[in-house]
């Protein structure tokens, strides 16, 4: 898997987040996370994106519980894609 493929997989079906934060903003953050080979730093970046996502979704009118649920699923997708990129120990393309 390449970084671009991971970003596409992560952002698929994330229309609410893409509309309130903006597609370029989400893509930039996910691309930065996928480019970070250090697990701890990637996880810190991922958690910051999740906090920002929840805030944006709530500000956009989504209920807090629904925003947390969406962010949790999105967080899982980001983490899963990151692990797929780095599981073999080889640098992604």
C-alpha positions as CSV (number, residue, x, y, z in Angstrom):
1,X,0.0,0.0,0.0
2,X,1.2,3.5,-0.8
3,X,0.6,6.6,1.3
4,X,-1.9,8.0,-1.3
5,X,-3.9,4.8,-1.3
6,X,-4.0,4.9,2.5
7,X,-5.3,8.5,2.5
8,X,-8.0,7.5,0.0
9,X,-9.0,4.5,2.1
10,X,-9.2,6.5,5.3
11,X,-11.2,9.4,3.9
12,X,-13.7,7.3,2.0
13,X,-17.2,7.7,3.5
14,X,-16.0,10.6,5.7
15,X,-18.2,13.1,3.9
16,X,-19.4,15.0,7.1
17,X,-15.9,15.5,8.3
18,X,-14.6,16.4,4.8
19,X,-17.4,19.1,4.5
20,X,-16.9,20.7,7.9
21,X,-13.1,20.6,8.1
22,X,-12.5,20.7,4.4
23,X,-11.1,18.0,2.2
24,X,-7.7,19.6,1.8
25,X,-7.3,19.9,5.6
26,X,-8.3,16.3,6.3
27,X,-6.1,15.0,3.5
28,X,-3.2,17.1,4.7
29,X,-3.4,15.7,8.3
30,X,-4.0,12.1,7.2
31,X,-1.1,12.4,4.8
32,X,1.2,13.7,7.5
33,X,0.1,10.9,9.8
34,X,0.8,8.3,7.1
35,X,4.2,9.8,6.4
36,X,5.3,9.6,10.0
37,X,7.2,6.3,10.6
38,X,7.5,6.8,14.4
39,X,4.5,5.1,16.0
40,X,4.3,7.4,19.1
41,X,4.5,10.6,17.0
42,X,2.0,9.3,14.5
43,X,-0.4,8.4,17.3
44,X,0.0,11.9,18.9
45,X,-0.9,13.4,15.5
46,X,-3.8,11.1,15.1
47,X,-5.2,12.0,18.5
48,X,-4.9,15.7,17.7
49,X,-6.8,15.1,14.5
50,X,-9.5,13.2,16.3
51,X,-10.0,16.0,18.9
52,X,-10.2,18.5,16.1
53,X,-12.6,16.3,14.2
54,X,-15.0,16.0,17.2
55,X,-14.9,19.8,17.7
56,X,-15.6,20.5,14.0
57,X,-18.4,18.0,13.8
58,X,-20.1,19.4,17.0
59,X,-19.6,22.9,15.7
60,X,-21.3,21.8,12.5
61,X,-24.4,20.6,14.4
62,X,-23.7,17.0,15.0
63,X,-24.6,15.8,18.5
64,X,-21.6,15.1,20.8
65,X,-22.3,11.4,21.1
66,X,-22.6,11.0,17.3
67,X,-19.4,13.1,16.8
68,X,-17.5,10.9,19.2
69,X,-18.8,7.7,17.5
70,X,-17.8,9.0,14.1
71,X,-14.4,10.1,15.3
72,X,-13.8,6.7,17.0
73,X,-14.5,4.9,13.7
74,X,-12.4,7.4,11.8
75,X,-9.6,6.9,14.3
76,X,-9.7,3.1,13.8
77,X,-9.5,3.6,10.0
78,X,-6.5,5.9,10.4
79,X,-4.7,3.5,12.7
80,X,-5.5,0.5,10.6
81,X,-4.1,2.2,7.4
82,X,-1.0,3.3,9.3
83,X,-0.3,-0.2,10.5
84,X,-0.8,-1.6,7.0
85,X,1.8,0.9,5.7
86,X,4.4,0.0,8.3
87,X,3.7,-3.6,9.1
88,X,6.4,-5.0,7.0
89,X,9.0,-2.6,8.4
90,X,9.6,-1.2,4.9
91,X,9.1,2.5,4.2
92,X,5.9,3.2,2.3
93,X,6.1,4.7,-1.2
